[in-house]
Amino acid sequence: MIESPEEPALTSEQAFELALRLHQGGQYKEAESLYRGLIQHNPQHIEALHLLGVLQYLLGKNDEGNLLMEQALLVKPDFAEAHFLLANGYQRTGQIERAIESYQKTVDLQPGHAQAYSNLGLTLLDANELKEAEAALRMALSLAPDKLQTRVHLGTVLKQSGRLEEAVVEFQQALAGNQDFAGARNHLSHTLMDLDRLDEAEGCLRQGIGLQPENAEGYYNLALVLVQRGKPEEAIAHYRDAVKHDPDLKEAHSNLANLLLESGDQQEAVKHFRRTLELEPENKIVPYLLKIAEGEKLTRAPEQYILTLFNHYARDYDRHLVEDLHATSPNLLQQALEGVGAPKRFTNALDLGCGTGLAGMVFHQRLDHLTGVDLSSAMIAQAAARDVYDVLRESDIVRYLERSEDAFDFVLAVDSVPYFGDLLELFSLLNDRMIAGGLLCFNTELLKDGDWQVQAGGRFAHHPAYLKRLAEQTGFSVLEMEQRTIRLHREGEVEGNICVFKKA
């Protein structure tokens, strides 16, 4: 019995019915009090345990909701809906393996539970179990073929599996079911971009903007496509539209600031870099770019900037470098080395800023021993997988050279020198670490006026005359220095200095 000093006693059945009405009417505090009274009176009251758990989830108290659902399942182990709700609770609290187990129990008990299969598939996707995720999502769609969000989840699994064309079909079907489904449209446009079907991506996004002219993410994604199509001015306009409709969209502020900086509008770039940092104070990339926009005199890119940039970049680095940027520096340096009549083999070689090991792959057959150095742990992991390095060191370049006691007859620095402006300290240290007659192969970006200067993208460019003076100052002779196209940029070709120096 449930008793109150002011009211006649209620039976358990009456108390539960009242709690349920209060719950459904949004009077959560009163409903919670009654549920707890029922459980205190009868710890195995399955309905009260279940609904009090539902109420805790509704209030955002996921840990307490999980505890109540676990108690409910001790009373009734075959309670499918409790397994489902508990799985959702586990998923929200980051307990992925337990969530997968509970979703699986749900569908074992209730094979027609389409939402459980859908949530199971999404959770398996989070766990990167792509084959199992696809099977669960296809089962969900067989039970509920009109569930458009499930179709988007399936498209995401197919995309992550590398099956981009199949992913496009799923996203298109979801969008066909609801033209206002912005999530499906965004996924579709990004996948079309990955397939280099830029006309279709742009058309898809423009149609979406026509239907939802206040959708900030639509403008943001359209700007991404326009950048990829080499239309930075149009992209700037649409990034402005994005931040107009969503002033808190930090990615749009950041990308807009980058484009403005590249276009020479430093004052406006500063404004958007600062807004990015207001929205994301922990950002490690923007502070450096903000200093560039503010015109601060810089001598090298900061370690934290490089570390964050390349740890994030590592997984897609090779594809982006080769397919998007058409980077040629390793091969150009190899040709330059052949052109100066270099020895056929080197005894002890150093690859500074080795990255994922692309340069190591080009040169390793003529090297008896190769050490790779890079600041990024993610890059080092990729380089290790290539199995061309005898030693790999996770370190800043300058710090490594200061501490190393090795003597090298060949040093390679592909696309790493551009993160330094003033090269005097770096090349003095290189001279200390090299034997007489040792060769140094490196590239920089080409500067046509001045000694060296930081560029809008964060890298430094160097004038050939500065590099020649630097060689004389630090004990090197110039064997080769030629200007070649080293990669592409959205605004055209990037010219660089391809250099071979010899230690005197």
MARBA-534240 format. One line per field, with one value per residue (C-alpha): residue in one letter; x, z, y; chain. Coordinates in Angstrom, 1 decimal. Layout:
N
aa	(A,...);
east	(X,...);
up	(Z,...);
north	(Y,...);
ch	(A,...);
This chain:
504
aa	(M,I,E,S,P,E,E,P,A,L,T,S,E,Q,A,F,E,L,A,L,R,L,H,Q,G,G,Q,Y,K,E,A,E,S,L,Y,R,G,L,I,Q,H,N,P,Q,H,I,E,A,L,H,L,L,G,V,L,Q,Y,L,L,G,K,N,D,E,G,N,L,L,M,E,Q,A,L,L,V,K,P,D,F,A,E,A,H,F,L,L,A,N,G,Y,Q,R,T,G,Q,I,E,R,A,I,E,S,Y,Q,K,T,V,D,L,Q,P,G,H,A,Q,A,Y,S,N,L,G,L,T,L,L,D,A,N,E,L,K,E,A,E,A,A,L,R,M,A,L,S,L,A,P,D,K,L,Q,T,R,V,H,L,G,T,V,L,K,Q,S,G,R,L,E,E,A,V,V,E,F,Q,Q,A,L,A,G,N,Q,D,F,A,G,A,R,N,H,L,S,H,T,L,M,D,L,D,R,L,D,E,A,E,G,C,L,R,Q,G,I,G,L,Q,P,E,N,A,E,G,Y,Y,N,L,A,L,V,L,V,Q,R,G,K,P,E,E,A,I,A,H,Y,R,D,A,V,K,H,D,P,D,L,K,E,A,H,S,N,L,A,N,L,L,L,E,S,G,D,Q,Q,E,A,V,K,H,F,R,R,T,L,E,L,E,P,E,N,K,I,V,P,Y,L,L,K,I,A,E,G,E,K,L,T,R,A,P,E,Q,Y,I,L,T,L,F,N,H,Y,A,R,D,Y,D,R,H,L,V,E,D,L,H,A,T,S,P,N,L,L,Q,Q,A,L,E,G,V,G,A,P,K,R,F,T,N,A,L,D,L,G,C,G,T,G,L,A,G,M,V,F,H,Q,R,L,D,H,L,T,G,V,D,L,S,S,A,M,I,A,Q,A,A,A,R,D,V,Y,D,V,L,R,E,S,D,I,V,R,Y,L,E,R,S,E,D,A,F,D,F,V,L,A,V,D,S,V,P,Y,F,G,D,L,L,E,L,F,S,L,L,N,D,R,M,I,A,G,G,L,L,C,F,N,T,E,L,L,K,D,G,D,W,Q,V,Q,A,G,G,R,F,A,H,H,P,A,Y,L,K,R,L,A,E,Q,T,G,F,S,V,L,E,M,E,Q,R,T,I,R,L,H,R,E,G,E,V,E,G,N,I,C,V,F,K,K,A);
east	(0.0,1.1,0.1,0.2,-0.7,-3.1,-4.7,-6.4,-4.1,-3.7,-3.3,-0.1,-2.2,-3.7,-0.4,1.2,-1.7,-1.4,2.4,1.9,-0.6,1.7,4.7,2.7,1.5,5.1,4.9,8.1,9.0,5.7,5.8,9.4,8.4,5.6,7.8,10.4,7.7,6.5,10.0,10.7,7.6,8.3,11.9,10.8,8.0,9.0,6.8,8.0,11.7,11.2,9.4,11.6,14.5,12.7,12.2,15.9,16.9,14.4,16.0,19.5,20.5,21.9,23.9,21.0,18.7,21.2,21.2,17.4,17.2,19.8,17.6,14.5,16.3,17.3,13.6,12.6,15.6,13.5,12.2,13.2,12.3,14.4,17.4,16.8,16.6,19.6,21.5,20.7,21.9,25.1,25.6,25.1,27.6,30.2,30.0,30.0,30.7,27.9,25.6,26.2,25.6,22.3,21.0,21.8,19.8,16.9,16.8,17.3,14.1,12.2,13.5,11.1,12.5,13.7,14.9,17.1,18.7,19.2,20.8,22.9,24.2,25.1,26.9,28.8,29.8,31.1,33.2,34.4,32.9,31.7,30.7,28.5,27.1,26.1,24.3,22.4,21.3,20.2,18.1,16.6,15.7,14.1,11.8,11.2,12.2,10.8,13.2,15.3,17.8,18.7,19.4,21.7,23.5,23.9,25.3,27.8,28.9,29.3,31.3,33.7,34.1,35.3,32.1,31.4,29.1,26.9,26.8,25.6,22.7,21.6,21.9,20.0,17.2,17.0,16.8,14.2,12.0,12.3,13.8,14.1,16.3,19.4,21.5,21.1,21.8,25.0,26.2,25.4,27.3,30.4,30.5,30.0,33.0,35.1,34.2,35.2,31.6,31.7,28.9,26.5,27.6,27.1,23.7,22.6,23.6,22.1,18.8,18.9,19.6,16.6,14.4,16.0,17.5,18.4,20.3,23.8,25.4,24.1,26.0,29.1,29.1,28.5,31.6,33.6,32.6,33.4,36.9,37.5,36.4,38.9,36.3,37.6,35.6,32.3,33.3,34.0,30.5,28.9,31.0,29.7,26.1,26.9,28.1,25.2,22.7,24.7,27.2,28.5,29.5,33.2,34.4,32.8,34.6,37.9,37.7,36.5,39.4,41.8,40.4,40.4,44.0,45.0,43.1,45.1,42.2,44.1,41.9,38.8,40.7,41.7,38.0,37.1,40.1,39.3,35.7,36.9,39.0,36.0,34.0,36.9,39.5,41.4,42.1,45.9,45.9,44.3,46.6,49.5,47.4,46.0,49.6,50.2,47.1,48.1,51.4,53.6,57.2,57.6,60.7,59.2,55.9,55.2,55.5,51.9,50.7,52.7,51.9,48.1,48.1,49.9,48.4,45.0,46.3,48.2,45.5,44.7,48.1,49.5,46.3,46.0,49.6,49.7,46.2,45.1,48.4,50.4,53.4,56.7,59.4,60.8,61.2,62.6,65.2,66.1,66.6,68.7,70.8,71.5,72.4,75.2,76.9,76.1,77.5,75.4,75.0,75.1,76.1,74.1,71.1,68.6,65.1,64.1,60.3,59.9,56.1,54.4,57.6,56.9,60.4,61.9,60.3,61.9,65.5,65.8,67.3,70.5,70.8,72.5,70.9,68.0,66.7,63.4,62.4,59.0,57.1,53.8,53.2,50.5,52.9,55.6,53.1,52.4,56.1,56.8,54.3,56.3,59.3,62.0,63.4,65.9,65.2,62.2,62.3,59.3,60.8,61.0,63.7,65.8,65.6,66.7,69.7,70.7,70.7,71.8,75.5,75.2,77.2,75.3,76.6,73.2,70.3,66.9,64.4,61.3,58.7,59.9,62.2,59.2,58.0,61.1,61.7,65.1,67.2,70.5,70.1,68.7,71.5,74.2,73.0,72.8,76.4,77.3,75.6,77.1,80.5,82.7,81.4,78.0,75.0,71.9,68.8,65.9,63.2,61.6,58.9,60.1,60.1,60.7,61.4,63.2,65.0,62.2,58.5,55.6,52.8,49.1,49.0,51.5,54.6,57.6,59.0,62.7,64.6,67.4,69.9,69.2,69.8,73.1,74.2,73.0,75.1,78.3,77.5,77.0,79.7,78.0,78.5,75.7,75.8,72.3,69.6,66.8,63.3,60.6,56.9,56.6,52.9,49.5,47.4,43.8,45.1,47.6,51.2,53.5,57.1,59.9,63.7,65.1,68.5,71.5,74.1,77.5,79.2,82.7);
up	(0.0,-0.8,2.0,2.3,5.5,3.5,1.3,1.7,1.0,-2.6,-3.7,-5.6,-8.8,-8.2,-7.4,-10.5,-12.7,-11.1,-11.6,-15.3,-15.8,-14.1,-16.2,-19.5,-18.4,-17.9,-14.1,-13.8,-10.2,-8.9,-11.1,-9.9,-6.3,-6.8,-8.9,-6.1,-3.5,-5.5,-5.8,-2.1,-1.3,-3.9,-5.3,-8.1,-9.4,-13.1,-14.5,-12.0,-12.5,-16.3,-16.3,-13.7,-15.9,-18.9,-16.9,-15.9,-19.5,-20.4,-17.8,-19.2,-16.2,-18.3,-15.6,-13.3,-16.1,-17.0,-13.4,-13.3,-16.6,-15.3,-12.2,-14.4,-16.4,-13.2,-12.5,-16.2,-18.3,-21.4,-21.4,-24.9,-24.6,-21.5,-23.3,-26.1,-23.8,-21.9,-25.2,-26.0,-22.6,-23.0,-26.4,-25.0,-22.2,-24.6,-23.5,-27.1,-26.6,-23.9,-26.2,-29.1,-26.7,-25.5,-29.0,-30.0,-27.1,-28.1,-31.7,-30.4,-28.2,-30.8,-34.3,-35.9,-33.9,-36.9,-34.7,-32.7,-35.8,-37.1,-33.8,-33.7,-37.2,-36.2,-33.1,-35.0,-37.4,-34.4,-33.5,-37.2,-37.6,-41.1,-42.4,-39.3,-39.4,-43.0,-42.2,-39.3,-41.3,-44.3,-41.8,-40.4,-43.9,-44.8,-41.7,-42.3,-45.9,-45.5,-42.6,-44.4,-41.6,-41.6,-45.4,-44.7,-42.0,-44.6,-47.1,-44.5,-43.9,-47.6,-48.0,-45.2,-46.8,-49.9,-51.9,-52.9,-55.9,-53.7,-51.0,-53.6,-54.4,-50.8,-50.2,-53.4,-52.3,-48.9,-50.5,-53.0,-50.0,-48.6,-50.6,-47.3,-45.7,-45.3,-43.8,-46.8,-49.1,-47.3,-47.2,-50.9,-51.9,-49.9,-51.5,-55.0,-54.2,-53.2,-56.6,-58.3,-59.6,-58.8,-61.2,-59.5,-56.0,-56.8,-58.4,-55.5,-53.0,-55.0,-55.1,-51.4,-50.8,-53.0,-50.8,-47.5,-48.0,-44.3,-44.0,-43.1,-43.7,-47.3,-48.0,-46.2,-48.3,-51.5,-50.6,-50.2,-53.7,-55.1,-53.5,-55.1,-58.4,-58.2,-57.6,-54.3,-54.8,-55.0,-52.1,-50.0,-50.7,-49.7,-46.5,-45.7,-46.2,-43.9,-41.0,-41.6,-41.0,-38.3,-36.6,-34.5,-37.4,-36.6,-39.6,-41.9,-40.0,-40.2,-43.9,-44.7,-42.9,-44.8,-48.1,-47.1,-46.0,-49.4,-51.2,-49.4,-47.2,-43.9,-41.8,-42.6,-42.1,-38.6,-37.7,-38.7,-37.2,-33.9,-34.1,-34.7,-31.5,-29.6,-30.7,-30.3,-27.8,-27.9,-31.7,-32.3,-35.9,-36.0,-33.5,-36.0,-39.0,-37.0,-36.3,-40.1,-40.8,-38.2,-39.9,-37.0,-37.8,-37.7,-38.2,-38.2,-37.9,-34.2,-33.1,-31.9,-35.3,-37.2,-34.8,-34.9,-38.7,-39.6,-36.9,-38.4,-42.0,-41.7,-42.8,-46.0,-46.6,-49.4,-51.5,-51.1,-51.9,-55.0,-56.4,-55.4,-55.2,-57.8,-55.5,-57.3,-54.9,-54.1,-57.7,-58.6,-55.8,-57.0,-60.5,-59.2,-57.2,-60.3,-62.2,-59.8,-60.1,-56.6,-55.1,-56.0,-52.3,-49.0,-45.7,-43.1,-44.3,-42.5,-43.7,-41.8,-41.6,-43.1,-42.9,-44.1,-45.7,-49.4,-49.8,-48.0,-50.6,-53.4,-52.0,-49.8,-52.4,-52.4,-48.6,-46.3,-43.2,-43.0,-40.0,-40.2,-38.0,-37.7,-35.1,-35.8,-34.2,-36.7,-39.6,-37.9,-37.6,-41.4,-42.1,-40.0,-42.0,-45.2,-43.6,-45.3,-42.2,-39.9,-37.2,-36.6,-34.2,-33.1,-32.6,-33.7,-36.4,-34.6,-31.2,-32.9,-34.6,-31.3,-29.4,-32.0,-32.1,-35.4,-38.5,-41.8,-45.4,-46.9,-45.5,-47.2,-46.3,-48.6,-47.9,-44.3,-44.8,-45.9,-42.2,-41.4,-42.4,-41.0,-41.9,-40.3,-37.1,-39.0,-41.6,-39.0,-37.1,-40.3,-40.9,-37.4,-38.1,-41.6,-42.6,-45.1,-48.6,-47.4,-49.5,-48.4,-50.7,-49.9,-51.5,-50.6,-52.0,-54.4,-53.2,-56.0,-53.8,-50.4,-48.5,-47.0,-46.2,-44.6,-47.0,-46.4,-46.1,-43.2,-45.1,-45.9,-49.3,-49.9,-52.5,-54.4,-53.5,-49.8,-50.1,-51.8,-49.1,-46.5,-48.0,-47.8,-44.1,-42.9,-44.7,-47.8,-51.5,-54.0,-56.4,-57.8,-57.4,-60.0,-60.0,-60.8,-60.2,-57.0,-56.5,-57.5,-55.5,-56.2,-57.7,-60.0,-59.9,-56.9,-57.9,-55.7,-55.3,-55.9,-54.1,-53.6,-51.2,-50.4,-47.0,-47.6);
north	(0.0,3.6,6.0,9.9,11.8,14.1,11.5,8.1,5.1,4.0,0.4,-0.4,-0.6,2.8,4.3,3.0,4.2,7.7,7.7,6.7,9.6,12.1,10.8,11.1,14.6,15.8,16.0,14.1,14.9,13.6,10.5,9.8,10.0,7.5,5.1,5.1,4.4,1.5,0.1,0.6,-1.3,-4.0,-4.1,-6.4,-4.1,-4.5,-1.8,0.8,-0.2,0.1,3.4,5.0,4.0,5.6,8.7,8.9,8.6,11.4,13.6,12.9,10.7,7.9,6.1,5.9,4.8,2.0,0.9,0.7,-1.2,-3.6,-4.2,-4.6,-7.3,-9.2,-9.5,-10.2,-11.4,-11.8,-8.2,-7.2,-3.5,-3.1,-4.7,-2.1,0.9,-0.3,-0.7,2.9,3.9,2.1,3.7,7.2,6.5,5.2,1.6,0.3,-3.4,-3.6,-1.7,-4.1,-7.1,-5.6,-4.7,-8.3,-9.6,-7.4,-8.8,-12.3,-11.9,-9.8,-10.5,-8.0,-5.0,-2.9,0.0,-2.3,-3.6,0.0,1.1,-2.1,-1.3,2.3,1.1,-1.5,1.3,3.2,0.1,0.0,-3.5,-2.6,-6.1,-6.7,-3.2,-3.6,-6.9,-5.3,-2.3,-4.4,-6.4,-3.2,-2.1,-5.4,-4.9,-1.2,-0.2,3.3,4.2,6.8,7.4,3.7,4.0,6.9,4.8,2.0,4.5,5.6,2.0,1.5,4.7,3.7,0.3,2.1,1.2,4.8,4.1,1.9,4.5,7.1,4.9,4.6,8.4,9.1,6.7,8.4,11.8,10.6,9.6,13.2,16.0,18.0,15.4,17.6,14.9,12.6,15.5,16.4,12.8,12.5,15.7,14.6,11.2,12.7,15.0,12.0,10.5,13.8,14.1,17.8,19.0,16.6,17.5,21.2,20.6,18.5,21.3,24.1,22.2,21.8,25.5,26.3,24.1,25.2,28.7,29.1,25.8,26.9,23.5,23.5,26.7,25.3,22.2,24.1,26.3,23.1,22.0,25.4,25.3,21.9,23.3,26.2,28.9,30.5,33.8,32.0,29.8,32.9,34.2,30.9,30.6,34.1,32.8,29.8,32.0,34.4,31.6,29.9,32.3,29.4,27.1,27.1,25.1,27.8,30.6,28.7,27.9,31.4,32.9,30.7,31.7,35.4,35.1,33.5,36.3,39.0,40.2,39.8,42.1,40.2,36.9,38.0,38.5,35.0,33.3,35.0,33.9,30.3,30.5,31.9,28.8,26.3,27.6,24.3,24.6,24.1,25.1,28.5,30.4,30.1,31.2,34.1,35.3,35.1,37.1,39.7,40.1,38.8,38.1,34.3,32.2,28.7,26.9,25.9,22.3,22.1,23.3,20.7,17.9,18.6,19.1,15.9,13.6,14.6,14.3,11.0,8.5,10.4,11.9,9.7,9.8,13.6,14.2,12.0,12.3,15.8,17.7,15.7,16.2,15.3,16.4,12.9,12.0,15.4,15.1,11.7,13.0,15.9,13.4,11.4,14.6,15.5,12.1,11.0,7.7,4.6,3.8,5.6,4.1,6.0,8.1,10.4,11.3,14.4,14.9,11.4,11.6,8.4,7.2,8.1,9.5,6.6,4.3,6.2,6.3,3.2,0.8,2.8,3.2,0.7,2.2,4.7,6.7,8.5,11.4,13.0,14.9,13.2,9.8,9.0,9.7,7.5,4.6,4.9,5.0,1.9,-0.1,0.5,-1.5,0.6,2.4,0.8,3.3,5.7,8.5,10.6,14.0,17.6,17.9,20.5,18.7,15.5,17.1,18.7,15.4,12.9,11.7,9.9,11.0,10.8,10.7,11.4,13.6,13.8,16.5,16.3,19.0,19.6,22.6,24.8,24.7,26.8,30.4,31.3,28.2,29.2,27.1,24.1,24.0,24.6,21.6,19.5,20.4,19.1,15.8,15.1,13.7,15.5,15.0,14.1,15.1,17.0,16.8,19.0,21.2,24.5,26.6,29.4,33.0,35.6,38.7,38.8,36.0,34.0,34.6,32.8,32.0,32.1,28.3,28.3,27.1,29.3,30.1,30.8,32.8,30.9,33.6,33.2,29.4,30.0,32.4,30.0,27.2,29.4,30.4,26.8,24.9,23.5,23.9,24.0,21.0,21.6,24.1,24.3,25.7,23.1,22.6,20.6,20.3,21.8,24.2,25.2,28.4,26.6,25.2,25.7,26.4,25.1,24.9,21.4,21.4,19.2,20.5,18.9,19.3,20.8);
ch	(A,A,A,A,A,A,A,A,A,A,A,A,A,A,A,A,A,A,A,A,A,A,A,A,A,A,A,A,A,A,A,A,A,A,A,A,A,A,A,A,A,A,A,A,A,A,A,A,A,A,A,A,A,A,A,A,A,A,A,A,A,A,A,A,A,A,A,A,A,A,A,A,A,A,A,A,A,A,A,A,A,A,A,A,A,A,A,A,A,A,A,A,A,A,A,A,A,A,A,A,A,A,A,A,A,A,A,A,A,A,A,A,A,A,A,A,A,A,A,A,A,A,A,A,A,A,A,A,A,A,A,A,A,A,A,A,A,A,A,A,A,A,A,A,A,A,A,A,A,A,A,A,A,A,A,A,A,A,A,A,A,A,A,A,A,A,A,A,A,A,A,A,A,A,A,A,A,A,A,A,A,A,A,A,A,A,A,A,A,A,A,A,A,A,A,A,A,A,A,A,A,A,A,A,A,A,A,A,A,A,A,A,A,A,A,A,A,A,A,A,A,A,A,A,A,A,A,A,A,A,A,A,A,A,A,A,A,A,A,A,A,A,A,A,A,A,A,A,A,A,A,A,A,A,A,A,A,A,A,A,A,A,A,A,A,A,A,A,A,A,A,A,A,A,A,A,A,A,A,A,A,A,A,A,A,A,A,A,A,A,A,A,A,A,A,A,A,A,A,A,A,A,A,A,A,A,A,A,A,A,A,A,A,A,A,A,A,A,A,A,A,A,A,A,A,A,A,A,A,A,A,A,A,A,A,A,A,A,A,A,A,A,A,A,A,A,A,A,A,A,A,A,A,A,A,A,A,A,A,A,A,A,A,A,A,A,A,A,A,A,A,A,A,A,A,A,A,A,A,A,A,A,A,A,A,A,A,A,A,A,A,A,A,A,A,A,A,A,A,A,A,A,A,A,A,A,A,A,A,A,A,A,A,A,A,A,A,A,A,A,A,A,A,A,A,A,A,A,A,A,A,A,A,A,A,A,A,A,A,A,A,A,A,A,A,A,A,A,A,A,A,A,A,A,A,A,A,A,A,A,A,A,A,A,A,A,A,A,A,A,A,A,A,A,A,A,A,A,A,A,A,A,A,A,A,A,A,A,A,A,A,A,A,A,A,A,A,A,A,A,A,A,A,A);
